[in-house]
Amino acid sequence: MKLTLDALNVLDAIDQGGSFAAAAEGLYRVPSAISYTMQKLEQDLGTPIFDRSGHRAVLTSAGKTLLREGRRLLLAAHELEGQVKRIATGWETELRIAMDTLIPANNLLSLIAGFYTEHTPAKADDPATQNNTQNKSTQLRLQQEVLGGTWDALVSNRADLVIGATGDAPAGAGYSHFALNECSMVFVVAPGHPLATAEEPISSTDILKYRAVAIADSSRYLPPRSSGLLTGQEVLTVPDMASKLEAQIQGLGIGYLPLYWAQAAIDARQLLVRSVEATPGRATQQIAWRSDNQGKALKWFVDKLRQPAIQKRLLSCHQGALFNEAPQNISH
């Protein structure tokens, strides 16, 4: 067979990253290795995968088909690898955790430290820890998603566990979930912005006059969603919640922010909370996973995330708080 999973993985990385250089960085390879893999694949298949006649290489029709069907093969291979590993040991080869951008990513690091502390591979000369080695090959992979992208990651099997998913669960059975938090949203502007002195409640007509700051939905398969935007409004799109917060502090735009993200800036008078006519409802954030996943690493994280103390720390306004706490504080 001339197709290899490695070549398909490289092709997928090029498409996701948008360039050969980005794929090389994501796969921890040199760009020349990425180019060689694609050239060899084209030679083996006897057809061009990329059209290199323009400024940037773009997929040909054959390349698009190969990418689409190749992703199905990669998904099947990953599922097979995971099934074999779980059958053999109960521990996953890899646990992929997707976090909604509403959750400060640093706040999960202490929980991860607790996982590593409890499941450190045994040393060859330490018989006392010989029984604690079964999950030594479980790799953790964190990724950030936005709006419907968190559910999308679970549905498309890009993630095994999602943290902070908002909105309704996808149609159909097969998902387990529980509430993490009711997220309060506030409409905030920089002190120097024209809406800082506008009469309250501020109307949608007045809001429409000014640029909003938004984060693009990261869904690949589910329909993309938007939140707090008005039709026809100018938008500055940023990659994550931290960028959105900073952009609004600098007065580059306006919009809604989770209160626990904005609280410090509000206290410091870097942002002002303004009353608006169309107040958004509270968003329920959820922890979710596929019901048929019985992996031990997944169960460990789900059990920890049910604990109120860990939930509170996960949503801390002080984004580095959990990272600085000792792992034993969260490993009960």
C-alpha positions as CSV (number, residue, x, y, z in Angstrom):
1,M,0.0,0.0,0.0
2,K,1.4,3.4,-1.0
3,L,-0.6,5.4,1.5
4,T,0.7,5.8,5.0
5,L,-0.9,7.2,8.1
6,D,2.1,9.4,8.7
7,A,1.6,11.0,5.2
8,L,-2.1,11.5,5.9
9,N,-1.3,13.1,9.3
10,V,1.2,15.5,7.6
11,L,-1.5,16.4,5.0
12,D,-4.0,17.1,7.8
13,A,-1.5,19.2,9.7
14,I,-0.8,21.3,6.6
15,D,-4.5,22.0,6.0
16,Q,-5.1,22.8,9.7
17,G,-2.0,25.0,10.0
18,G,-2.5,26.7,6.7
19,S,1.1,26.2,5.5
20,F,3.9,23.7,5.3
21,A,5.8,25.8,7.9
22,A,3.0,25.7,10.4
23,A,2.6,21.9,9.9
24,A,6.3,21.5,10.6
25,E,6.1,23.5,13.8
26,G,3.0,21.6,14.9
27,L,4.6,18.2,14.2
28,Y,8.0,19.2,15.6
29,R,9.7,18.6,12.3
30,V,11.8,20.6,9.9
31,P,10.0,22.1,6.9
32,S,12.1,20.1,4.5
33,A,10.8,16.9,6.0
34,I,7.2,18.0,5.5
35,S,7.9,18.9,1.8
36,Y,9.6,15.6,1.2
37,T,6.7,13.6,2.7
38,M,4.2,15.4,0.4
39,Q,6.4,15.0,-2.7
40,K,6.9,11.3,-2.1
41,L,3.2,10.9,-1.6
42,E,2.5,12.6,-4.9
43,Q,5.1,10.4,-6.6
44,D,3.6,7.2,-5.0
45,L,0.1,8.1,-6.0
46,G,1.1,9.4,-9.5
47,T,-1.0,12.6,-9.1
48,P,-0.4,16.1,-7.8
49,I,-1.9,16.8,-4.4
50,F,-1.0,20.5,-4.4
51,D,-1.2,23.1,-7.1
52,R,2.0,25.1,-6.7
53,S,1.4,27.5,-9.6
54,G,0.4,30.4,-7.4
55,H,2.0,32.2,-4.5
56,R,0.9,29.5,-2.1
57,A,0.4,25.8,-2.6
58,V,-3.3,24.8,-2.6
59,L,-5.0,21.4,-2.6
60,T,-6.1,20.0,-6.0
61,S,-9.4,18.2,-6.3
62,A,-7.6,15.0,-5.8
63,G,-5.8,16.4,-2.7
64,K,-9.1,17.6,-1.2
65,T,-10.6,14.1,-1.6
66,L,-7.5,12.5,-0.1
67,L,-7.7,14.9,2.8
68,R,-11.4,14.2,3.4
69,E,-11.2,10.5,3.2
70,G,-7.7,10.4,4.9
71,R,-9.2,12.0,8.0
72,R,-11.6,9.2,8.3
73,L,-8.7,6.7,8.2
74,L,-6.8,8.7,10.8
75,L,-9.9,8.8,13.0
76,A,-10.4,5.0,12.7
77,A,-6.7,4.3,13.4
78,H,-6.7,6.5,16.5
79,E,-9.9,4.8,17.8
80,L,-8.4,1.4,17.1
81,E,-5.2,2.3,18.9
82,G,-7.2,3.6,21.9
83,Q,-9.4,0.5,22.0
84,V,-6.5,-1.9,22.0
85,K,-4.7,0.1,24.7
86,R,-7.8,0.3,26.9
87,I,-8.5,-3.4,26.5
88,A,-5.0,-4.3,27.5
89,T,-4.5,-2.0,30.5
90,G,-7.6,0.2,31.0
91,W,-5.5,3.3,30.4
92,E,-5.8,5.4,27.3
93,T,-2.8,5.9,25.0
94,E,-3.8,9.5,24.9
95,L,-6.4,11.7,26.6
96,R,-7.4,14.7,24.6
97,I,-9.0,17.5,26.7
98,A,-10.7,20.4,24.9
99,M,-11.3,23.5,27.0
100,D,-13.6,26.3,26.1
101,T,-11.8,29.6,25.9
102,L,-14.1,30.8,28.7
103,I,-11.9,28.7,31.1
104,P,-8.5,30.2,31.8
105,A,-6.2,27.5,30.5
106,N,-3.6,27.9,33.2
107,N,-6.1,26.9,35.8
108,L,-6.0,23.3,34.6
109,L,-2.3,22.9,35.0
110,S,-2.4,22.1,38.8
111,L,-4.9,19.4,38.1
112,I,-2.6,17.9,35.5
113,A,0.2,18.1,37.9
114,G,-1.9,16.1,40.4
115,F,-2.5,13.5,37.7
116,Y,1.3,13.2,37.0
117,T,2.0,13.1,40.7
118,E,-0.4,10.2,41.3
119,H,0.7,8.3,38.2
120,T,4.5,8.7,38.0
121,P,6.0,5.7,36.2
122,A,7.9,3.4,38.6
123,K,11.7,3.5,38.6
124,A,13.4,0.2,37.8
125,D,15.2,0.2,41.2
126,D,12.1,1.2,43.2
127,P,10.0,-1.9,43.9
128,A,7.6,0.1,46.1
129,T,6.2,1.8,43.0
130,Q,6.2,-1.1,40.6
131,N,2.4,-1.4,40.7
132,N,1.8,2.2,39.6
133,T,3.0,1.9,36.0
134,Q,0.0,0.8,33.9
135,N,-0.8,4.3,32.6
136,K,2.8,5.5,32.1
137,S,2.1,5.9,28.4
138,T,-1.1,7.9,28.7
139,Q,-0.3,11.2,27.0
140,L,-2.3,14.4,27.8
141,R,-3.2,16.8,25.0
142,L,-4.8,20.1,25.7
143,Q,-6.6,22.1,23.1
144,Q,-8.7,25.3,23.1
145,E,-12.1,25.6,21.5
146,V,-14.7,28.4,21.1
147,L,-18.5,28.4,21.4
148,G,-19.8,25.4,19.5
149,G,-16.3,24.2,18.8
150,T,-16.2,22.5,22.2
151,W,-19.1,20.2,21.5
152,D,-17.8,19.8,17.9
153,A,-14.5,18.5,19.3
154,L,-16.4,15.8,21.2
155,V,-18.8,14.9,18.3
156,S,-16.0,14.7,15.8
157,N,-13.7,12.7,18.2
158,R,-11.1,15.4,18.3
159,A,-11.5,15.3,22.1
160,D,-12.3,12.7,24.8
161,L,-13.2,15.2,27.5
162,V,-14.5,18.8,27.2
163,I,-14.5,21.4,29.9
164,G,-16.7,24.5,29.8
165,A,-18.9,23.6,26.9
166,T,-21.9,26.0,26.6
167,G,-25.2,25.6,24.8
168,D,-27.2,22.4,24.4
169,A,-25.6,19.0,23.9
170,P,-25.7,17.7,20.3
171,A,-28.8,15.8,19.3
172,G,-28.6,12.0,20.0
173,A,-27.6,9.9,22.9
174,G,-24.2,8.8,23.9
175,Y,-22.9,11.8,25.9
176,S,-22.5,12.2,29.6
177,H,-22.3,15.6,31.2
178,F,-22.8,17.7,34.3
179,A,-22.9,21.4,35.0
180,L,-19.7,23.2,36.0
181,N,-20.9,26.8,36.4
182,E,-23.5,29.4,35.5
183,C,-21.4,32.0,33.7
184,S,-22.5,35.7,34.2
185,M,-21.7,37.9,31.2
186,V,-21.2,41.7,31.5
187,F,-21.1,44.3,28.8
188,V,-17.9,46.3,29.3
189,V,-16.1,49.2,27.5
190,A,-12.8,51.1,28.1
191,P,-13.2,54.3,30.1
192,G,-12.2,56.4,27.0
193,H,-14.8,54.8,24.7
194,P,-17.8,56.9,23.6
195,L,-20.2,54.4,25.2
196,A,-18.6,54.9,28.6
197,T,-20.7,58.0,29.0
198,A,-23.7,57.1,27.0
199,E,-27.2,57.1,28.6
200,E,-28.2,53.8,30.1
201,P,-29.5,51.3,29.2
202,I,-27.6,51.6,26.0
203,S,-29.7,50.7,23.0
204,S,-28.7,48.2,20.3
205,T,-28.8,51.0,17.8
206,D,-26.1,52.8,19.7
207,I,-24.0,49.6,20.2
208,L,-24.2,48.9,16.4
209,K,-22.2,52.1,15.7
210,Y,-19.1,50.7,17.3
211,R,-16.7,47.9,16.7
212,A,-17.2,44.7,18.7
213,V,-14.4,42.3,19.8
214,A,-15.3,38.6,19.2
215,I,-13.7,35.2,19.2
216,A,-14.5,33.0,16.1
217,D,-16.4,29.8,16.6
218,S,-13.9,26.8,16.2
219,S,-16.5,24.3,14.9
220,R,-15.5,22.2,12.0
221,Y,-18.6,20.1,11.5
222,L,-21.4,21.6,13.7
223,P,-23.0,24.9,12.6
224,P,-20.9,27.8,13.9
225,R,-22.4,30.0,16.6
226,S,-21.9,33.7,17.5
227,S,-22.7,35.4,20.8
228,G,-23.5,39.1,21.6
229,L,-23.0,40.4,18.0
230,L,-25.4,42.5,16.1
231,T,-26.1,42.0,12.4
232,G,-24.0,44.4,10.4
233,Q,-21.7,45.3,13.3
234,E,-18.0,45.8,12.6
235,V,-16.0,43.1,14.3
236,L,-12.4,42.6,15.4
237,T,-11.9,38.8,15.6
238,V,-9.3,37.5,18.0
239,P,-8.1,34.0,18.8
240,D,-8.9,33.6,22.5
241,M,-10.5,35.1,25.6
242,A,-7.3,36.6,26.9
243,S,-6.9,38.5,23.6
244,K,-10.5,39.7,23.7
245,L,-10.0,41.0,27.3
246,E,-6.9,42.9,26.4
247,A,-8.4,44.3,23.1
248,Q,-11.3,45.7,25.1
249,I,-9.1,47.2,27.8
250,Q,-7.2,49.0,25.0
251,G,-10.4,50.3,23.6
252,L,-10.2,48.5,20.3
253,G,-13.8,47.4,20.6
254,I,-16.7,46.6,22.9
255,G,-18.6,43.5,23.9
256,Y,-19.5,41.0,26.6
257,L,-17.0,39.2,28.8
258,P,-17.5,36.6,31.5
259,L,-17.5,38.4,34.9
260,Y,-14.8,36.2,36.3
261,W,-12.5,37.2,33.4
262,A,-13.3,40.9,33.6
263,Q,-13.5,41.4,37.3
264,A,-9.9,42.4,37.9
265,A,-10.0,44.9,35.1
266,I,-13.3,46.3,36.4
267,D,-11.8,46.7,39.9
268,A,-8.8,48.5,38.4
269,R,-11.1,50.8,36.4
270,Q,-9.6,49.5,33.2
271,L,-13.1,48.5,32.1
272,L,-16.5,49.9,32.9
273,V,-19.7,47.8,33.2
274,R,-22.5,49.3,31.2
275,S,-26.2,48.5,31.3
276,V,-27.7,47.6,27.9
277,E,-31.2,46.9,26.6
278,A,-30.5,43.4,25.4
279,T,-28.9,41.7,28.3
280,P,-27.6,38.1,27.5
281,G,-28.7,35.3,29.6
282,R,-26.4,33.3,31.8
283,A,-24.5,30.5,30.0
284,T,-24.3,27.1,31.7
285,Q,-20.8,25.6,31.3
286,Q,-20.6,21.9,31.3
287,I,-18.1,19.0,31.6
288,A,-18.9,16.3,29.0
289,W,-17.5,13.1,27.5
290,R,-18.8,10.1,25.5
291,S,-20.7,7.7,27.7
292,D,-19.0,4.6,26.2
293,N,-15.5,5.8,27.1
294,Q,-14.4,3.8,30.1
295,G,-10.8,4.8,30.2
296,K,-9.1,5.1,33.6
297,A,-7.5,8.5,32.8
298,L,-10.8,10.0,31.7
299,K,-12.5,8.7,34.9
300,W,-9.7,10.2,37.0
301,F,-10.3,13.7,35.5
302,V,-14.1,13.4,35.6
303,D,-14.0,12.4,39.3
304,K,-11.7,15.3,40.2
305,L,-13.8,17.8,38.2
306,R,-16.9,16.9,40.1
307,Q,-15.3,18.3,43.3
308,P,-16.7,21.8,44.1
309,A,-13.3,23.0,45.3
310,I,-11.6,22.2,42.0
311,Q,-14.5,23.7,40.1
312,K,-14.1,26.9,42.0
313,R,-10.4,27.1,41.4
314,L,-10.9,26.2,37.7
315,L,-13.0,29.3,37.3
316,S,-10.7,31.6,39.4
317,C,-10.3,35.2,38.2
318,H,-6.6,34.9,39.1
319,Q,-5.6,32.8,36.1
320,G,-2.4,31.4,37.6
321,A,-3.9,30.5,41.0
322,L,-4.2,26.8,40.5
323,F,-0.8,26.4,38.9
324,N,0.9,27.8,42.0
325,E,-0.8,25.5,44.5
326,A,0.7,22.2,45.4
327,P,-0.7,19.2,43.6
328,Q,-1.5,17.4,46.8
329,N,-4.1,20.0,47.6
330,I,-6.4,18.7,44.8
331,S,-5.6,15.0,45.0
332,H,-8.1,13.6,47.5
